[in-house]
Amino acid sequence: MATIAQPLSRRGFVQILGAGAAAAVLRPQISSALRLAEAPAAASGVVRLSSNENPYGPSPAAFNAMRKSFDLVWRYPDEAVDELTADLAKLHGVAGDQILLGAGSSQILKLAAAAFTGPGKALVMAEPTFEAIGHYAQAAGAEVVKVPLTGDHRHDLERMLPTGAGLVYVCNPNNPTASLTPKGEVRSFLERAPAGTRVLVDEAYFHYAGSGDYESVIPQIKDRPNLVVARTFSKVYGMAGLRLGYAIAQAETIQQLLTQSVWDNVNIMALTAGRASLGDSAHVERSRRLNRETRGYVVSSLNAMGYQTIPSETNFLMADLGRDVGSVIDALKQRGVEPGRRFPAMPSHLRVTIGTRPQMEAFLGALRKVMA
Protein backbone atom coordinates (compact mmCIF):
# COMPACT_ATOMS: atom_id res chain seq x y z
CA MET A 1 0.00 0.00 0.00
CA ALA A 2 1.32 3.47 -0.87
CA THR A 3 2.16 5.72 2.04
CA ILE A 4 0.52 9.14 2.03
CA ALA A 5 3.05 11.87 2.78
CA GLN A 6 2.02 14.06 5.69
CA PRO A 7 2.33 17.83 5.28
CA LEU A 8 5.38 19.29 6.97
CA SER A 9 4.54 21.75 9.73
CA ARG A 10 6.31 25.06 10.16
CA ARG A 11 7.85 23.78 13.40
CA GLY A 12 9.02 20.59 11.70
CA PHE A 13 10.66 22.51 8.87
CA VAL A 14 12.36 24.87 11.31
CA GLN A 15 13.72 21.82 13.15
CA ILE A 16 15.12 20.48 9.89
CA LEU A 17 16.75 23.82 9.14
CA GLY A 18 18.12 23.95 12.66
CA ALA A 19 19.66 20.52 12.21
CA GLY A 20 21.21 21.70 8.96
CA ALA A 21 22.67 24.76 10.65
CA ALA A 22 24.08 22.65 13.45
CA ALA A 23 25.64 20.30 10.91
CA ALA A 24 27.23 23.24 9.12
CA VAL A 25 28.74 24.49 12.36
CA LEU A 26 29.94 21.05 13.48
CA ARG A 27 31.11 19.82 10.09
CA PRO A 28 34.81 20.65 10.58
CA GLN A 29 34.88 18.32 13.60
CA ILE A 30 33.11 15.37 11.94
CA SER A 31 35.34 12.36 11.38
CA SER A 32 36.23 11.26 7.87
CA ALA A 33 34.19 8.08 8.20
CA LEU A 34 31.08 9.93 9.28
CA ARG A 35 31.57 12.58 6.62
CA LEU A 36 31.75 9.87 3.96
CA ALA A 37 28.37 8.58 5.12
CA GLU A 38 27.01 12.12 5.11
CA ALA A 39 28.59 13.21 1.84
CA PRO A 40 26.30 11.66 -0.82
CA ALA A 41 23.67 14.37 -0.17
CA ALA A 42 21.63 13.37 -3.23
CA ALA A 43 18.27 11.84 -2.38
CA SER A 44 19.30 8.66 -4.20
CA GLY A 45 22.33 8.13 -1.96
CA VAL A 46 24.66 8.58 -4.94
CA VAL A 47 27.90 10.53 -4.50
CA ARG A 48 26.88 13.37 -6.80
CA LEU A 49 29.81 15.11 -8.46
CA SER A 50 27.96 16.30 -11.54
CA SER A 51 26.67 19.83 -10.95
CA ASN A 52 29.58 21.83 -9.45
CA GLU A 53 27.82 22.38 -6.13
CA ASN A 54 29.57 23.42 -2.92
CA PRO A 55 29.54 20.25 -0.77
CA TYR A 56 29.93 22.29 2.43
CA GLY A 57 26.56 23.94 1.95
CA PRO A 58 25.39 27.44 2.91
CA SER A 59 26.79 29.56 5.68
CA PRO A 60 25.38 28.91 9.19
CA ALA A 61 24.31 32.55 9.08
CA ALA A 62 22.24 31.75 5.98
CA PHE A 63 20.46 28.95 7.85
CA ASN A 64 19.59 31.37 10.64
CA ALA A 65 18.29 33.90 8.15
CA MET A 66 16.13 31.28 6.45
CA ARG A 67 14.53 30.32 9.77
CA LYS A 68 13.67 33.94 10.47
CA SER A 69 12.23 34.38 6.99
CA PHE A 70 9.21 32.25 7.94
CA ASP A 71 7.75 35.29 9.62
CA LEU A 72 7.82 37.13 6.28
CA VAL A 73 6.63 34.55 3.77
CA TRP A 74 3.10 35.99 3.65
CA ARG A 75 4.48 39.19 2.14
CA TYR A 76 5.81 39.91 -1.33
CA PRO A 77 9.62 40.21 -1.23
CA ASP A 78 9.92 43.88 -2.25
CA GLU A 79 11.78 45.08 0.85
CA ALA A 80 14.11 42.07 0.83
CA VAL A 81 14.89 42.72 -2.85
CA ASP A 82 15.76 46.32 -2.04
CA GLU A 83 17.96 45.29 0.88
CA LEU A 84 19.96 42.70 -1.02
CA THR A 85 20.26 45.01 -4.02
CA ALA A 86 21.68 47.71 -1.76
CA ASP A 87 24.17 45.26 -0.23
CA LEU A 88 25.33 44.10 -3.67
CA ALA A 89 25.61 47.66 -4.96
CA LYS A 90 27.82 48.55 -1.99
CA LEU A 91 29.91 45.39 -2.43
CA HIS A 92 30.62 46.11 -6.09
CA GLY A 93 30.79 49.90 -5.93
CA VAL A 94 27.85 50.54 -8.26
CA ALA A 95 24.44 52.18 -7.98
CA GLY A 96 21.37 50.20 -6.99
CA ASP A 97 19.83 50.61 -10.46
CA GLN A 98 22.82 48.73 -11.89
CA ILE A 99 21.80 45.48 -10.16
CA LEU A 100 19.10 43.03 -11.28
CA LEU A 101 18.33 39.94 -9.21
CA GLY A 102 17.32 36.64 -10.75
CA ALA A 103 16.41 33.09 -9.82
CA GLY A 104 19.99 31.93 -10.26
CA SER A 105 22.40 33.36 -12.81
CA SER A 106 20.75 31.04 -15.35
CA GLN A 107 17.76 33.36 -15.33
CA ILE A 108 20.07 36.30 -16.04
CA LEU A 109 21.36 34.40 -19.09
CA LYS A 110 17.79 33.80 -20.24
CA LEU A 111 16.90 37.48 -19.86
CA ALA A 112 19.99 38.50 -21.84
CA ALA A 113 19.15 36.09 -24.65
CA ALA A 114 15.58 37.42 -24.77
CA ALA A 115 16.67 41.06 -24.70
CA PHE A 116 19.67 41.00 -27.02
CA THR A 117 19.27 38.10 -29.46
CA GLY A 118 16.65 37.09 -31.99
CA PRO A 119 16.21 36.93 -35.75
CA GLY A 120 19.15 38.81 -37.26
CA LYS A 121 20.84 39.18 -33.85
CA ALA A 122 23.11 36.18 -33.37
CA LEU A 123 24.64 34.80 -30.19
CA VAL A 124 28.38 34.10 -30.27
CA MET A 125 29.69 31.64 -27.70
CA ALA A 126 32.57 29.23 -27.14
CA GLU A 127 32.53 25.47 -27.73
CA PRO A 128 32.42 23.90 -25.24
CA THR A 129 31.02 26.25 -22.64
CA PHE A 130 27.92 26.42 -20.43
CA GLU A 131 25.20 25.54 -22.92
CA ALA A 132 22.09 27.15 -21.39
CA ILE A 133 22.30 30.51 -23.12
CA GLY A 134 22.59 28.82 -26.50
CA HIS A 135 19.26 27.08 -25.94
CA TYR A 136 17.68 30.35 -24.80
CA ALA A 137 18.94 32.18 -27.89
CA GLN A 138 17.65 29.46 -30.21
CA ALA A 139 14.25 29.76 -28.56
CA ALA A 140 14.37 33.48 -29.37
CA GLY A 141 14.95 32.66 -33.03
CA ALA A 142 18.61 33.63 -33.04
CA GLU A 143 21.49 32.03 -34.90
CA VAL A 144 24.02 30.54 -32.47
CA VAL A 145 27.64 30.80 -33.59
CA LYS A 146 29.98 28.46 -31.69
CA VAL A 147 33.72 29.16 -31.71
CA PRO A 148 36.02 26.33 -30.52
CA LEU A 149 38.29 27.02 -27.57
CA THR A 150 42.00 27.40 -28.26
CA GLY A 151 44.34 24.44 -27.85
CA ASP A 152 45.04 25.47 -24.25
CA HIS A 153 41.32 25.87 -23.49
CA ARG A 154 41.02 29.67 -23.60
CA HIS A 155 38.22 31.54 -25.31
CA ASP A 156 39.40 32.34 -28.85
CA LEU A 157 38.38 35.97 -28.48
CA GLU A 158 39.97 37.01 -31.77
CA ARG A 159 37.53 34.74 -33.59
CA MET A 160 34.67 35.73 -31.30
CA LEU A 161 34.78 39.40 -32.32
CA PRO A 162 31.30 39.73 -33.77
CA THR A 163 30.04 41.20 -36.99
CA GLY A 164 26.52 42.31 -36.29
CA ALA A 165 25.97 39.86 -33.43
CA GLY A 166 23.47 40.78 -30.75
CA LEU A 167 25.29 39.12 -27.85
CA VAL A 168 28.64 37.50 -27.07
CA TYR A 169 28.81 35.10 -24.13
CA VAL A 170 32.11 34.63 -22.26
CA CYS A 171 32.15 32.21 -19.31
CA ASN A 172 35.32 32.97 -17.34
CA PRO A 173 36.48 30.74 -15.66
CA ASN A 174 34.89 28.45 -18.21
CA ASN A 175 32.50 25.60 -17.61
CA PRO A 176 33.17 22.72 -18.39
CA THR A 177 36.94 23.10 -18.86
CA ALA A 178 37.63 24.89 -15.52
CA SER A 179 40.12 27.05 -17.42
CA LEU A 180 40.39 30.82 -17.60
CA THR A 181 40.98 33.33 -20.34
CA PRO A 182 43.78 35.76 -19.33
CA LYS A 183 42.73 39.20 -18.16
CA GLY A 184 44.76 41.03 -20.82
CA GLU A 185 42.96 39.19 -23.60
CA VAL A 186 39.58 39.92 -22.05
CA ARG A 187 40.40 43.62 -21.66
CA SER A 188 41.51 43.86 -25.28
CA PHE A 189 38.37 42.10 -26.45
CA LEU A 190 36.08 44.43 -24.49
CA GLU A 191 37.89 47.46 -25.90
CA ARG A 192 37.28 46.27 -29.47
CA ALA A 193 33.77 44.83 -29.15
CA PRO A 194 31.27 46.90 -31.19
CA ALA A 195 29.17 49.26 -29.12
CA GLY A 196 25.99 47.75 -30.57
CA THR A 197 26.85 44.23 -29.40
CA ARG A 198 26.28 43.25 -25.79
CA VAL A 199 28.96 41.18 -24.07
CA LEU A 200 27.83 38.97 -21.19
CA VAL A 201 30.66 37.75 -18.95
CA ASP A 202 29.57 34.90 -16.71
CA GLU A 203 31.57 34.98 -13.46
CA ALA A 204 29.81 32.10 -11.69
CA TYR A 205 33.17 30.67 -10.56
CA PHE A 206 34.84 33.98 -9.72
CA HIS A 207 35.43 33.10 -6.06
CA TYR A 208 37.41 29.97 -6.89
CA ALA A 209 39.85 31.58 -9.34
CA GLY A 210 43.26 32.06 -7.75
CA SER A 211 45.45 32.92 -10.73
CA GLY A 212 47.12 36.31 -10.96
CA ASP A 213 46.16 36.31 -14.63
CA TYR A 214 42.47 36.51 -13.80
CA GLU A 215 40.30 39.47 -12.84
CA SER A 216 36.63 40.34 -12.62
CA VAL A 217 35.43 42.73 -15.32
CA ILE A 218 32.91 44.42 -13.01
CA PRO A 219 35.12 47.55 -12.61
CA GLN A 220 34.96 48.03 -16.40
CA ILE A 221 31.17 48.38 -16.45
CA LYS A 222 31.33 52.11 -15.72
CA ASP A 223 33.06 52.66 -19.08
CA ARG A 224 31.23 50.03 -21.15
CA PRO A 225 27.46 50.38 -21.76
CA ASN A 226 27.47 47.08 -23.66
CA LEU A 227 28.94 44.98 -20.80
CA VAL A 228 26.85 42.73 -18.53
CA VAL A 229 28.27 40.56 -15.74
CA ALA A 230 26.41 37.59 -14.26
CA ARG A 231 27.11 36.32 -10.74
CA THR A 232 25.50 33.55 -8.68
CA PHE A 233 24.97 32.39 -5.10
CA SER A 234 24.86 28.76 -6.31
CA LYS A 235 28.59 28.01 -6.13
CA VAL A 236 30.81 29.21 -3.29
CA TYR A 237 27.80 30.37 -1.24
CA GLY A 238 26.29 26.87 -1.41
CA MET A 239 22.79 28.01 -2.38
CA ALA A 240 22.22 26.11 -5.63
CA GLY A 241 18.84 24.80 -4.48
CA LEU A 242 17.59 28.24 -3.43
CA ARG A 243 18.12 29.84 -6.87
CA LEU A 244 19.64 33.29 -6.52
CA GLY A 245 21.85 35.23 -8.91
CA TYR A 246 22.21 38.72 -10.30
CA ALA A 247 23.35 40.90 -13.18
CA ILE A 248 25.50 44.02 -13.00
CA ALA A 249 25.49 46.52 -15.88
CA GLN A 250 24.85 50.16 -16.61
CA ALA A 251 21.36 51.29 -15.63
CA GLU A 252 19.99 51.48 -19.18
CA THR A 253 21.08 47.90 -19.87
CA ILE A 254 19.52 46.72 -16.61
CA GLN A 255 16.24 48.30 -17.71
CA GLN A 256 16.39 46.36 -20.97
CA LEU A 257 16.88 43.14 -19.05
CA LEU A 258 14.10 44.08 -16.66
CA THR A 259 11.58 44.29 -19.49
CA GLN A 260 12.06 40.52 -19.99
CA SER A 261 11.81 39.60 -16.31
CA VAL A 262 8.82 38.55 -14.21
CA TRP A 263 7.81 40.36 -11.05
CA ASP A 264 8.81 38.93 -7.70
CA ASN A 265 10.98 36.26 -9.31
CA VAL A 266 13.19 35.66 -6.22
CA ASN A 267 11.74 34.21 -3.03
CA ILE A 268 12.12 35.65 0.45
CA MET A 269 14.12 32.71 1.78
CA ALA A 270 16.77 33.02 -0.95
CA LEU A 271 16.96 36.79 -0.50
CA THR A 272 17.53 36.66 3.25
CA ALA A 273 20.00 33.77 2.94
CA GLY A 274 21.89 35.72 0.29
CA ARG A 275 22.24 38.79 2.50
CA ALA A 276 23.51 36.66 5.37
CA SER A 277 25.97 34.85 3.10
CA LEU A 278 27.54 38.10 1.96
CA GLY A 279 28.37 38.84 5.59
CA ASP A 280 30.08 35.52 6.29
CA SER A 281 33.47 35.82 4.61
CA ALA A 282 34.87 33.07 6.85
CA HIS A 283 32.55 30.50 5.27
CA VAL A 284 33.62 31.59 1.79
CA GLU A 285 37.29 31.34 2.66
CA ARG A 286 36.81 27.93 4.26
CA SER A 287 34.98 26.65 1.18
CA ARG A 288 37.74 27.97 -1.08
CA ARG A 289 40.50 26.47 1.06
CA LEU A 290 38.90 23.04 1.29
CA ASN A 291 38.20 23.07 -2.43
CA ARG A 292 41.81 24.01 -3.21
CA GLU A 293 43.24 21.33 -0.91
CA THR A 294 40.94 18.57 -2.13
CA ARG A 295 41.40 19.57 -5.77
CA GLY A 296 45.15 19.25 -5.35
CA TYR A 297 44.72 15.78 -3.91
CA VAL A 298 42.50 14.70 -6.82
CA VAL A 299 44.86 16.11 -9.45
CA SER A 300 47.84 14.35 -7.89
CA SER A 301 45.90 11.09 -7.69
CA LEU A 302 44.73 11.30 -11.30
CA ASN A 303 48.25 12.12 -12.49
CA ALA A 304 49.58 9.09 -10.60
CA MET A 305 47.00 7.00 -12.46
CA GLY A 306 48.34 8.36 -15.75
CA TYR A 307 45.58 10.88 -16.51
CA GLN A 308 46.28 14.52 -17.28
CA THR A 309 43.96 17.28 -16.09
CA ILE A 310 43.29 20.74 -17.46
CA PRO A 311 44.59 23.30 -14.91
CA SER A 312 41.51 24.20 -12.86
CA GLU A 313 40.47 27.58 -11.49
CA THR A 314 37.10 26.33 -10.26
CA ASN A 315 35.44 23.79 -7.98
CA PHE A 316 35.58 21.10 -10.67
CA LEU A 317 38.13 19.74 -13.12
CA MET A 318 38.41 17.90 -16.41
CA ALA A 319 40.59 14.81 -16.80
CA ASP A 320 41.58 13.27 -20.12
CA LEU A 321 40.91 9.52 -19.80
CA GLY A 322 42.17 8.74 -23.29
CA ARG A 323 38.88 7.14 -24.37
CA ASP A 324 35.27 8.14 -24.87
CA VAL A 325 33.89 8.78 -21.40
CA GLY A 326 30.29 7.80 -22.13
CA SER A 327 30.70 4.22 -20.95
CA VAL A 328 32.91 5.36 -18.05
CA ILE A 329 30.15 7.65 -16.79
CA ASP A 330 27.64 4.81 -16.94
CA ALA A 331 29.99 2.45 -15.10
CA LEU A 332 30.72 5.01 -12.37
CA LYS A 333 26.99 5.54 -11.82
CA GLN A 334 26.58 1.79 -11.36
CA ARG A 335 29.14 2.09 -8.54
CA GLY A 336 27.28 4.90 -6.82
CA VAL A 337 29.28 7.86 -8.18
CA GLU A 338 27.76 10.42 -10.56
CA PRO A 339 30.33 12.53 -12.47
CA GLY A 340 29.54 15.25 -14.99
CA ARG A 341 27.95 14.56 -18.34
CA ARG A 342 29.76 13.83 -21.58
CA PHE A 343 30.67 16.90 -23.66
CA PRO A 344 30.64 16.11 -27.40
CA ALA A 345 33.40 18.61 -28.17
CA MET A 346 35.72 16.85 -25.69
CA PRO A 347 34.57 13.22 -25.66
CA SER A 348 37.64 11.82 -23.86
CA HIS A 349 37.48 14.32 -20.98
CA LEU A 350 35.57 13.57 -17.79
CA ARG A 351 34.29 16.51 -15.77
CA VAL A 352 34.04 15.95 -12.03
CA THR A 353 32.98 18.32 -9.26
CA ILE A 354 35.36 18.67 -6.32
CA GLY A 355 33.41 17.32 -3.37
CA THR A 356 34.61 16.54 0.13
CA ARG A 357 37.77 14.48 0.61
CA PRO A 358 35.73 11.29 1.37
CA GLN A 359 33.59 11.89 -1.72
CA MET A 360 36.67 12.21 -3.89
CA GLU A 361 38.19 9.08 -2.36
CA ALA A 362 34.99 7.27 -3.36
CA PHE A 363 35.25 8.69 -6.89
CA LEU A 364 38.89 7.72 -7.31
CA GLY A 365 38.28 4.24 -5.96
CA ALA A 366 35.38 3.72 -8.38
CA LEU A 367 37.39 5.14 -11.29
CA ARG A 368 40.28 2.75 -10.64
CA LYS A 369 37.90 -0.19 -10.82
CA VAL A 370 36.16 1.07 -13.94
CA MET A 371 39.37 1.86 -15.84
CA ALA A 372 40.97 -1.45 -14.83
C-alpha positions in Angstrom: 0.0 0.0 0.0 1.3 3.5 -0.9 2.2 5.7 2.0 0.5 9.1 2.0 3.0 11.9 2.8 2.0 14.1 5.7 2.3 17.8 5.3 5.4 19.3 7.0 4.5 21.7 9.7 6.3 25.1 10.2 7.9 23.8 13.4 9.0 20.6 11.7 10.7 22.5 8.9 12.4 24.9 11.3 13.7 21.8 13.2 15.1 20.5 9.9 16.7 23.8 9.1 18.1 24.0 12.7 19.7 20.5 12.2 21.2 21.7 9.0 22.7 24.8 10.7 24.1 22.6 13.4 25.6 20.3 10.9 27.2 23.2 9.1 28.7 24.5 12.4 29.9 21.1 13.5 31.1 19.8 10.1 34.8 20.6 10.6 34.9 18.3 13.6 33.1 15.4 11.9 35.3 12.4 11.4 36.2 11.3 7.9 34.2 8.1 8.2 31.1 9.9 9.3 31.6 12.6 6.6 31.7 9.9 4.0 28.4 8.6 5.1 27.0 12.1 5.1 28.6 13.2 1.8 26.3 11.7 -0.8 23.7 14.4 -0.2 21.6 13.4 -3.2 18.3 11.8 -2.4 19.3 8.7 -4.2 22.3 8.1 -2.0 24.7 8.6 -4.9 27.9 10.5 -4.5 26.9 13.4 -6.8 29.8 15.1 -8.5 28.0 16.3 -11.5 26.7 19.8 -10.9 29.6 21.8 -9.4 27.8 22.4 -6.1 29.6 23.4 -2.9 29.5 20.3 -0.8 29.9 22.3 2.4 26.6 23.9 1.9 25.4 27.4 2.9 26.8 29.6 5.7 25.4 28.9 9.2 24.3 32.5 9.1 22.2 31.8 6.0 20.5 29.0 7.8 19.6 31.4 10.6 18.3 33.9 8.2 16.1 31.3 6.4 14.5 30.3 9.8 13.7 33.9 10.5 12.2 34.4 7.0 9.2 32.2 7.9 7.7 35.3 9.6 7.8 37.1 6.3 6.6 34.5 3.8 3.1 36.0 3.7 4.5 39.2 2.1 5.8 39.9 -1.3 9.6 40.2 -1.2 9.9 43.9 -2.2 11.8 45.1 0.8 14.1 42.1 0.8 14.9 42.7 -2.8 15.8 46.3 -2.0 18.0 45.3 0.9 20.0 42.7 -1.0 20.3 45.0 -4.0 21.7 47.7 -1.8 24.2 45.3 -0.2 25.3 44.1 -3.7 25.6 47.7 -5.0 27.8 48.5 -2.0 29.9 45.4 -2.4 30.6 46.1 -6.1 30.8 49.9 -5.9 27.9 50.5 -8.3 24.4 52.2 -8.0 21.4 50.2 -7.0 19.8 50.6 -10.5 22.8 48.7 -11.9 21.8 45.5 -10.2 19.1 43.0 -11.3 18.3 39.9 -9.2 17.3 36.6 -10.7 16.4 33.1 -9.8 20.0 31.9 -10.3 22.4 33.4 -12.8 20.8 31.0 -15.3 17.8 33.4 -15.3 20.1 36.3 -16.0 21.4 34.4 -19.1 17.8 33.8 -20.2 16.9 37.5 -19.9 20.0 38.5 -21.8 19.1 36.1 -24.7 15.6 37.4 -24.8 16.7 41.1 -24.7 19.7 41.0 -27.0 19.3 38.1 -29.5 16.6 37.1 -32.0 16.2 36.9 -35.8 19.1 38.8 -37.3 20.8 39.2 -33.8 23.1 36.2 -33.4 24.6 34.8 -30.2 28.4 34.1 -30.3 29.7 31.6 -27.7 32.6 29.2 -27.1 32.5 25.5 -27.7 32.4 23.9 -25.2 31.0 26.2 -22.6 27.9 26.4 -20.4 25.2 25.5 -22.9 22.1 27.1 -21.4 22.3 30.5 -23.1 22.6 28.8 -26.5 19.3 27.1 -25.9 17.7 30.3 -24.8 18.9 32.2 -27.9 17.7 29.5 -30.2 14.3 29.8 -28.6 14.4 33.5 -29.4 15.0 32.7 -33.0 18.6 33.6 -33.0 21.5 32.0 -34.9 24.0 30.5 -32.5 27.6 30.8 -33.6 30.0 28.5 -31.7 33.7 29.2 -31.7 36.0 26.3 -30.5 38.3 27.0 -27.6 42.0 27.4 -28.3 44.3 24.4 -27.8 45.0 25.5 -24.2 41.3 25.9 -23.5 41.0 29.7 -23.6 38.2 31.5 -25.3 39.4 32.3 -28.8 38.4 36.0 -28.5 40.0 37.0 -31.8 37.5 34.7 -33.6 34.7 35.7 -31.3 34.8 39.4 -32.3 31.3 39.7 -33.8 30.0 41.2 -37.0 26.5 42.3 -36.3 26.0 39.9 -33.4 23.5 40.8 -30.8 25.3 39.1 -27.9 28.6 37.5 -27.1 28.8 35.1 -24.1 32.1 34.6 -22.3 32.2 32.2 -19.3 35.3 33.0 -17.3 36.5 30.7 -15.7 34.9 28.5 -18.2 32.5 25.6 -17.6 33.2 22.7 -18.4 36.9 23.1 -18.9 37.6 24.9 -15.5 40.1 27.1 -17.4 40.4 30.8 -17.6 41.0 33.3 -20.3 43.8 35.8 -19.3 42.7 39.2 -18.2 44.8 41.0 -20.8 43.0 39.2 -23.6 39.6 39.9 -22.1 40.4 43.6 -21.7 41.5 43.9 -25.3 38.4 42.1 -26.4 36.1 44.4 -24.5 37.9 47.5 -25.9 37.3 46.3 -29.5 33.8 44.8 -29.1 31.3 46.9 -31.2 29.2 49.3 -29.1 26.0 47.7 -30.6 26.9 44.2 -29.4 26.3 43.3 -25.8 29.0 41.2 -24.1 27.8 39.0 -21.2 30.7 37.8 -19.0 29.6 34.9 -16.7 31.6 35.0 -13.5 29.8 32.1 -11.7 33.2 30.7 -10.6 34.8 34.0 -9.7 35.4 33.1 -6.1 37.4 30.0 -6.9 39.9 31.6 -9.3 43.3 32.1 -7.7 45.5 32.9 -10.7 47.1 36.3 -11.0 46.2 36.3 -14.6 42.5 36.5 -13.8 40.3 39.5 -12.8 36.6 40.3 -12.6 35.4 42.7 -15.3 32.9 44.4 -13.0 35.1 47.5 -12.6 35.0 48.0 -16.4 31.2 48.4 -16.4 31.3 52.1 -15.7 33.1 52.7 -19.1 31.2 50.0 -21.1 27.5 50.4 -21.8 27.5 47.1 -23.7 28.9 45.0 -20.8 26.9 42.7 -18.5 28.3 40.6 -15.7 26.4 37.6 -14.3 27.1 36.3 -10.7 25.5 33.6 -8.7 25.0 32.4 -5.1 24.9 28.8 -6.3 28.6 28.0 -6.1 30.8 29.2 -3.3 27.8 30.4 -1.2 26.3 26.9 -1.4 22.8 28.0 -2.4 22.2 26.1 -5.6 18.8 24.8 -4.5 17.6 28.2 -3.4 18.1 29.8 -6.9 19.6 33.3 -6.5 21.8 35.2 -8.9 22.2 38.7 -10.3 23.3 40.9 -13.2 25.5 44.0 -13.0 25.5 46.5 -15.9 24.9 50.2 -16.6 21.4 51.3 -15.6 20.0 51.5 -19.2 21.1 47.9 -19.9 19.5 46.7 -16.6 16.2 48.3 -17.7 16.4 46.4 -21.0 16.9 43.1 -19.0 14.1 44.1 -16.7 11.6 44.3 -19.5 12.1 40.5 -20.0 11.8 39.6 -16.3 8.8 38.6 -14.2 7.8 40.4 -11.0 8.8 38.9 -7.7 11.0 36.3 -9.3 13.2 35.7 -6.2 11.7 34.2 -3.0 12.1 35.6 0.5 14.1 32.7 1.8 16.8 33.0 -0.9 17.0 36.8 -0.5 17.5 36.7 3.2 20.0 33.8 2.9 21.9 35.7 0.3 22.2 38.8 2.5 23.5 36.7 5.4 26.0 34.9 3.1 27.5 38.1 2.0 28.4 38.8 5.6 30.1 35.5 6.3 33.5 35.8 4.6 34.9 33.1 6.8 32.6 30.5 5.3 33.6 31.6 1.8 37.3 31.3 2.7 36.8 27.9 4.3 35.0 26.7 1.2 37.7 28.0 -1.1 40.5 26.5 1.1 38.9 23.0 1.3 38.2 23.1 -2.4 41.8 24.0 -3.2 43.2 21.3 -0.9 40.9 18.6 -2.1 41.4 19.6 -5.8 45.2 19.3 -5.4 44.7 15.8 -3.9 42.5 14.7 -6.8 44.9 16.1 -9.5 47.8 14.3 -7.9 45.9 11.1 -7.7 44.7 11.3 -11.3 48.3 12.1 -12.5 49.6 9.1 -10.6 47.0 7.0 -12.5 48.3 8.4 -15.8 45.6 10.9 -16.5 46.3 14.5 -17.3 44.0 17.3 -16.1 43.3 20.7 -17.5 44.6 23.3 -14.9 41.5 24.2 -12.9 40.5 27.6 -11.5 37.1 26.3 -10.3 35.4 23.8 -8.0 35.6 21.1 -10.7 38.1 19.7 -13.1 38.4 17.9 -16.4 40.6 14.8 -16.8 41.6 13.3 -20.1 40.9 9.5 -19.8 42.2 8.7 -23.3 38.9 7.1 -24.4 35.3 8.1 -24.9 33.9 8.8 -21.4 30.3 7.8 -22.1 30.7 4.2 -20.9 32.9 5.4 -18.0 30.2 7.7 -16.8 27.6 4.8 -16.9 30.0 2.5 -15.1 30.7 5.0 -12.4 27.0 5.5 -11.8 26.6 1.8 -11.4 29.1 2.1 -8.5 27.3 4.9 -6.8 29.3 7.9 -8.2 27.8 10.4 -10.6 30.3 12.5 -12.5 29.5 15.2 -15.0 27.9 14.6 -18.3 29.8 13.8 -21.6 30.7 16.9 -23.7 30.6 16.1 -27.4 33.4 18.6 -28.2 35.7 16.9 -25.7 34.6 13.2 -25.7 37.6 11.8 -23.9 37.5 14.3 -21.0 35.6 13.6 -17.8 34.3 16.5 -15.8 34.0 15.9 -12.0 33.0 18.3 -9.3 35.4 18.7 -6.3 33.4 17.3 -3.4 34.6 16.5 0.1 37.8 14.5 0.6 35.7 11.3 1.4 33.6 11.9 -1.7 36.7 12.2 -3.9 38.2 9.1 -2.4 35.0 7.3 -3.4 35.2 8.7 -6.9 38.9 7.7 -7.3 38.3 4.2 -6.0 35.4 3.7 -8.4 37.4 5.1 -11.3 40.3 2.8 -10.6 37.9 -0.2 -10.8 36.2 1.1 -13.9 39.4 1.9 -15.8 41.0 -1.5 -14.8 
